[in-house]
Amino acid sequence: IADFIERLDVLFMLYLIIGGFFKISIFFYAAVAASADIFRIPNQRKIGFPLGMIVLFASVTIASNFAEHIKEGLVVVPVYLHWPFQIIIPFMLLIIAFFRNRKKKKSPA
């Protein structure tokens, strides 16, 4: 039974690779769909390749090795992505929704 347990690391790595592939695919599809919607491009296929080249170029220039990748993920991402998207923007939307709903309740219909 010990040989079987020792060989489970291969299945775990396969699971990580397949999971990473699907995660990247879903994020890329969302980026293509959002970009096509923002720029009002009717066919999403026209923007897929250029956006893929931008992602490829950005991934090479942002972090050239794994140590830089980890540093970016621990230092830059929390400050420039997590704070705005998880705290600042939702708080601002909550304040805006509060004032809009307060204005609707005061005005008699």
C-alpha positions in Angstrom: 0.0 0.0 0.0 3.0 2.3 0.5 3.9 2.2 -3.2 0.3 3.3 -4.1 0.4 6.3 -1.7 3.8 7.3 -3.0 2.5 7.4 -6.6 -0.5 9.7 -5.8 1.7 12.8 -6.3 1.5 12.1 -10.1 -2.3 12.3 -9.9 -2.2 15.4 -7.8 0.2 17.1 -10.3 -2.1 16.1 -13.2 -5.1 17.5 -11.3 -3.2 20.8 -10.8 -2.2 21.1 -14.4 -5.8 20.3 -15.7 -7.3 22.7 -13.1 -4.9 25.4 -14.0 -5.7 25.0 -17.7 -9.4 25.3 -17.1 -8.9 28.3 -14.8 -6.8 30.1 -17.4 -9.3 29.2 -20.2 -12.2 30.6 -18.2 -10.4 33.8 -17.3 -9.2 34.3 -20.9 -12.7 33.7 -22.3 -14.1 36.3 -19.8 -11.5 38.8 -20.8 -12.2 38.3 -24.5 -16.0 38.5 -24.0 -15.7 41.6 -21.9 -13.3 43.3 -24.3 -15.6 42.5 -27.2 -18.5 44.0 -25.3 -16.6 47.1 -24.2 -15.3 47.9 -27.7 -18.5 46.8 -29.3 -16.9 44.2 -31.6 -19.7 41.8 -32.8 -17.4 38.8 -33.4 -15.4 37.8 -30.4 -13.0 35.7 -32.5 -11.5 38.8 -34.0 -10.2 40.0 -30.6 -9.1 36.6 -29.3 -5.7 36.4 -30.9 -4.6 40.1 -30.2 -5.7 39.7 -26.6 -3.8 36.4 -26.4 -0.6 38.1 -27.7 -1.0 40.9 -25.1 -1.4 38.3 -22.3 1.6 36.4 -23.6 3.8 39.5 -23.8 2.6 40.8 -20.4 3.3 37.4 -18.7 6.9 37.4 -20.0 7.6 41.0 -19.1 5.9 41.1 -15.7 7.8 38.2 -14.1 10.7 36.5 -15.9 11.1 33.7 -13.3 9.2 32.0 -10.5 10.7 34.1 -7.7 9.5 37.3 -9.4 6.1 35.7 -10.0 5.7 35.0 -6.2 6.9 38.5 -5.3 4.3 40.0 -7.7 1.6 37.8 -6.2 2.5 38.7 -2.6 3.4 42.4 -2.9 1.8 44.0 -6.0 -1.5 42.0 -6.4 -2.9 42.7 -2.9 -2.3 46.4 -3.1 -3.3 47.1 -6.7 -6.0 44.4 -7.3 -7.4 43.1 -4.0 -7.9 46.4 -2.2 -9.7 48.2 -5.1 -11.8 45.2 -6.3 -12.6 43.7 -3.0 -12.9 46.7 -0.7 -12.9 50.1 -2.3 -15.2 49.6 -5.3 -17.8 47.5 -3.4 -17.8 50.1 -0.6 -18.3 53.0 -3.1 -21.2 51.0 -4.8 -22.8 50.5 -1.4 -22.7 54.2 -0.7 -24.1 55.1 -4.1 -26.9 52.5 -3.7 -27.7 53.8 -0.2 -28.0 57.4 -1.4 -30.1 56.4 -4.5 -32.5 54.3 -2.4 -32.8 57.0 0.2 -33.7 59.5 -2.5 -36.4 57.2 -3.9 -38.0 56.6 -0.5 -38.2 60.3 0.3 -40.0 61.3 -2.9 -43.7 60.5 -2.8 -45.0 58.7 -5.8 
